[in-house]
Amino acid sequence: MPKRTEIGVVTRDKCDKTRRVEIERRVQHPLYGKFIRERTICYVHDENNESGNGDTVEIIESMPTSKTKRWQLVRVVSKSTEVDVAALRAARKAEAKAAEEQQS
């Protein structure tokens, strides 16, 4: 039986070598016919910490790596273009503080 491959979005990258990937899908309601968005959450083993939050990745089924991890990262399809506003503000504060200290 071939291994399944899926494409999803990384939603959490806080743990070392582990990523939480959400796979979106649309399912039609059996009675009303309305399309509903559902998601599957997979825990993925990322050996080199290549992916980050918001990246689109391709994953493949594998033998269990831990209690929850049953997938492995194949490749990063596209990198995220989101900007971390808090990190930018912290960097600007640090630059302003350094410039202020140089003037003094």
N, C-alpha and C positions, 0 to 999 in steps of 0.2 A: 504494500500500500504506500503510495507516494506521500511525502510530507507536505502539509499545507503551508502555503506562503500567503501572507497578508500584508497590507500597507495601512499604516495608522500614524497617529500623531502622538509624540511624547508629551505627557502631561505632568510628569514628575521625574526629576533627575537628582534628587537629594542624596540617595544612597550610592555608594561606590560600586561600580560595575552592574548596577541594576537600574532599569528604566521602567516606568509605568506607561504603557501605550494603550490609547483608546482607539478602537476600530468602530467608526460610525457606520450605521446601516439604516435603511428605511424599510419599514414593514407595514404592510397594509392591514388595517384593523379588519378582523374577520366579519364583523356584523355591519359596521358603518362605512367601511371602505376608505376611511381617512388614512393618509400615510402618516405614520408615527416614527419619530427618530429614536432609535435605540442604539446602545453602545455596548461593546464588549471590552472588558479591561483585561489586558495581558501583562504579566511581568516578564521582562526580557533581560537576558544576560548580555551585557555590553562590555566585552573584555577590555577594550582600550579606552573606554569612556569617550567615544567619538561623538555621540549624539547629545543634544541639549534640549532644554525645554522648548516646545513649539516646533521641533523638527519633524519632518515627515520621513518615516523610516519603513524599510521592508524587513519583515521578520519571518522566521521559519520555525516550524515545530521541532522540538528536540526532546531528548530524554530529560527527566526532571533534574534540575541543577540544585534546587533547594525545595523547601516546603511549598512555595508558591510559583517559582520560576519554571516554566515549561516551554519557553521560546528563546531563540537566539537571534541577535541582530545580524542581518545579511549586509545591508548597506544603508547609508543615509541618502534618501532620494533628494531632499532639498532642505537647506538650512533655514532656520527661522529668521524673519526680518524684524521681529519685535525688538523694541528698545527698552532696556531696563531704566526707567525714569529715576528710581531711587539711587541706582549706582551713578547715574549722570550727575545728580544733585550732590552726592557725596564727593565726587571727583571735582566738581566746580568749587565746593567749599574748601577742599584741600588746596586747590590752586590759589584761591583767594587768600587763604591763610599763609601760604608760602610766599606769595607776592608781598603781603603785608609785613612779614618778618624780614624780607630783604630790604624793604624801604626803611625799616627802623634801625 
